[in-house]
């Protein structure tokens, strides 16, 4: 996948002499609090390195003071860097000046802020088209683009309303439409949903992911909420004290925390909302229906069950260890007597929460592709084992912290 944004060895020092002793200390690995105590300068970013791929949602997550918002502001030069390199499509953003920088900001990217920043005296459609107006686009064309953007966020009927006539969630949708109106390659979203109520916030996340599925923008998203980061991010970057702590997929962050700091965050996350079936399913071991019950049980080995497939490779029935033993105990060797058809089906990308209720029945779950063909077996006990493994990993980090 093509690289869209790159931060390489980026330092940001706030103060009168950012490139002096404070930078030297930061590069030597001195903690930011000590740098501030010794120099009076604030370290915003310390050797930050990450890349954002074209078409992905890359989430930078961290608490207040972690450097996440400082990092995103280097991408459009709202912040200059003290040292390091910021590239967008291979161009050095920090070297841009004047009209080139203005054109870059207007045409290459859109930005959505935590606070809606709408003009109260302008209609919704004029708010959405404001950036296009600044670019000198004729009203007819910018209204057309604005209506197209409003339709993406479900607000086309409110085009002539004033912002004060909309709810908070609707106003944030206007902000998102404004960023989309110019059809930029990149969206920078700085705590875009943080001011919204939880339910509306989740709805906005859903809408953003639906829009992304259609438009395939490159999105750099900033949040302090790990649940939000894991829910929407293709990859997540966790920052602390201006430095990157870990970068990985949501599954990596949750199941393979790199440090005790990351483990502290993930301990309160509902693992079942993040871990996908494909993480723990096993390769299918189809069952030949011509076998006897005893042969079928031998075929299972240590598995709790195996599926019988039709000619197209779709599961039609399942033999469980319990059913095989029960029928065999009744004196039957006919495999069909032990097969059942009331099994659940899921997809590899489903999360564990979506199959949790079905797993409670103790019957293997068939994992199928888009055509309904069997691609994996999901054993209910594997779900609990995975949950326990993650808990044990997190507990291990906690013990390290307190020892």
TACORJO-V922699 format. One record per run of one state. SS is the DSSP state (H for helix, E for strand, - for the rest). FROM is the first residue (numbers start at 0). TO is the last residue. If there is no record, write none. Layout:
SS:FROM:TO
SS:FROM:TO
This chain:
-:0:1
E:2:13
-:14:19
H:20:26
-:27:30
H:31:38
-:39:40
E:41:52
-:53:55
E:56:60
-:61:66
H:67:74
-:75:81
E:82:87
-:88:89
E:90:91
H:92:94
-:95:96
H:97:107
E:108:111
-:112:121
E:122:122
H:123:127
-:128:128
H:129:133
-:134:137
H:138:151
-:152:154
H:155:157
-:158:160
E:161:161
H:162:164
-:165:166
H:167:180
-:181:184
E:185:189
-:190:196
H:197:214
-:215:216
E:217:222
-:223:224
H:225:231
-:232:233
E:234:239
-:240:241
E:242:247
-:248:248
H:249:254
-:255:258
H:259:265
-:266:269
H:270:272
-:273:274
E:275:275
H:276:278
-:279:280
E:281:281
-:282:290
E:291:291
H:292:299
-:300:303
E:304:308
-:309:312
E:313:319
H:320:328
-:329:332
E:333:333
H:334:336
-:337:338
E:339:339
-:340:343
E:344:346
-:347:349
E:350:350
H:351:358
-:359:363
E:364:367
-:368:371
E:372:377
-:378:378
H:379:401
-:402:402
